Amino acid sequence: MTTFLGVPGSRGSSNLRGSEPFPDAARMALRDTQMRRNVGHATKAIRTKRLTAVAECADWEQLRAAGGALKSEVMARLPELLEELERNVIARGGTVHWARDADEANRIITDLVRATGSDEVVKVKSMATQEIGLNEHLESVGIAATETDLAELIVQLGHDKPSHILVPAIHRNRAEIREIFLREMPEAGELTDEPRVLAMAARAHLRRKFLSAKVAISGANFGVAETGTLAVVESEGNGRMCLTLPQTLITVMGIEKIVPRFTDLEVFMQLLPRSSTAERMNPYTSMWTGVHDGDGPRDFHLVLLDNGRTSVLADGVGRAALHCIRCSACLNVCPVYERTGGHAYGSVYPGPIGAILSPQLTGTHGHDDPNASLPYASSLCGACFDACPVRIDIPSILVHLRAKQVDTERGGVPGGQDLAMKAAAWAMASPRRFAVAEKALSTGRLVANRDHRITALPWPGSKWTSSRDVPEPPAETFRQWWRRTHG
Amino acid sequence: MRIALFATCLADALFPQAAIATVTLLERLGHEVVFPDNQTCCGQMHVNTGYLTEAVDLVRHHVEVFEAAGCDAAVAPSGSCVGSVRHQHAMVARRAGDERLAERAEAVAARTYELSEFLVDVLGVRDVGAYFPHLVTYHPTCHSLRMLRVGDKPLELLRHVRGLTLLELPAAESCCGFGGTFAVKNADTSTAMLADKMAAVIDTGAEVCSAGDSSCLMHIGGGLSRIRAGVRTVHLAEILAATDDAAVQPR
């Protein structure tokens, strides 16, 4: 018998943690000016379209409130809802598997694929399978997985990583995509960088896979507890092909994706397309309930994935991160994401939602854990909260996670930031000490240049003066002025 | 009306003109301004950096000072400090298990206003009698915009300033990259955000970039100063306080 030691890093091979802290990864990412132009251009376009799509709904705020309320209900009733879903999937001929972490999920899926005798699978775009590193795992055991979503295919063929939840190849422009296709799909022949030409090449490449694959693997946007129905929402129709043609369908679903009732989909089917692709309705919505003779897969497996979700649930404030429906509206409005792109976050969940979700899913161990830097990867501008279709108060959760981080490190050797914050709190809690601190600040006049600017300060002030000047402290503070004029 | 000035620590120590202008303006409009001189800092920097335990004493001090001031309202030339008072103080107290302090903080927050919302919503004025003959562009700071929802109240006030030409700022609602300690903890990303904000400001052709927060102006102004751009930053309060015979001195 093995004992779970509670070491956060032991949650298998999940793609939820990068190799360096965000500030360092961001510094390198910012040097990729082509990526910045690509991401900036794409996010601005989606941002503008989303505003139009949302403005069409007179009841948008009520829809957001309803979506948030439904998700709160799900979190409060998660165990019973999951068991209800399991019962209903089994009753309709499906099989349900429970995976505690990425390793367990990958093992279950590998066994299921091997049992079919097949060594290739087609995949529907899925964040859950990206999270557990399924493609890498399957490759290591000799099973070839083909991504069929166009952007995921671009990422896969480019030996790249997704950088956006909805548009994983958002960091690539069409000239770069053409280069990848020319290199990786020699059968495509001559290609221009016209989107239609590139899409047709991918279509021809994928059509062969759809028709030959015996096994498909998908994620799920929703799982309905009362009926055992799974749903995938998509734009390209590749998902529909995977969900209907192969004999075996394996669906990996994070346990938070459950909704209690079929009618709850009414709310989410309005919120999701408008928030993600800025469409009134997405082109393809596939729903399936168990298996049916002569129609669709003959064998259906649902893998319910925890991988840290129950630890997130245990935090009363942080658990709202599990309300996320993966629309990526928060990424598209985030001024940080827009500049750094998604890879800097190190996790398959980038942007504001990633900054609150990834560190909670993995847990963080110590100050040097790259995920410990994610809650600070935000200026707290609040654009993400405004855009979130289920009203996740991301800025407040970021502050909550920062506080947890600070509290965890209490008792150890205080760092420079600890000392500065404690000293500032001590000085500011007393008017007398504050006045002394203000006087000390005025000595800054001594380091100002003749033109009344301060252009260089020692560390950590150098972090500021590396790109901005500081004004010379005034000859008279406000309170001195007040005493002189009103005292 | 008897108004307590919530000067904010940053304006008090580094940007006194913003606080002086707030006093000048409110007195010109016929109100009595008092300055509870034992005020220090609202604790926003501590809260936003995760030092919520350290912030409790600052919240308690702020609440005590503004309870004792006994005024009809507290007014600050800052959207983010008012945002902290209104959206964080009670949370900080509750997290520390002090429900009584949380309720007192809520009572103080209920009569604490950012300058533009106080002028428009409470005093009901839009033309404050100001004169400022300059080309001005306005950056709506994140916390004014998304925490306090001041909307276009600052722009309404600026549109009524004689001599002022208001130039629309492209991508105005995008953060300037300040974010408190974000500016030093993520200095590179913050600078990338600042670069785009400065480009937008310069692109308007304005002589002056204004905003309702000294902190964001310190960031934008610090960047513009570094590249020796021909645009200066002036707090909204200073523009509204400027008249024919009392112009704003450029820094």
Interface residues (C-beta under 8 A of the other chain):
Chain A: F22 P23 A26 R27 L30 R36 P335 V336 R339 T340 P375 Y376 A377 S378 S379 L380 C381 G382 A383 F385 D386 S396 V399 L401 R402 A403 K404 Q405 V406 D407 Q417 M421 K422 A424 A425 M428 A429 S430 P431 F434 E438 L441 H452 R453 T455 P460 K463 W464 S466 S467 R468 D469 V470 P471 P473 P474 E476 T477 F478 R479 W481 W482 R483 H486
Chain B: A7 C9 A11 D12 A13 L14 F15 P16 Q17 A19 I20 V23 F35 D37 N38 Q39 T40 C41 G43 M45 H46 V47 N48 T49 G50 Y51 L52 T53 E54 A55 D57 L58 H61 Q88 M91 R95 C142 H143 L145 R146 M147 E173 S174 C175 G177 F178 G179 G180 T181 F182 A183 V184 K185 N186 A187 D188 T189 S190 T191 A192 M193 L194 D196 M218 H219 G221 G222 G223 S225 R226 R251
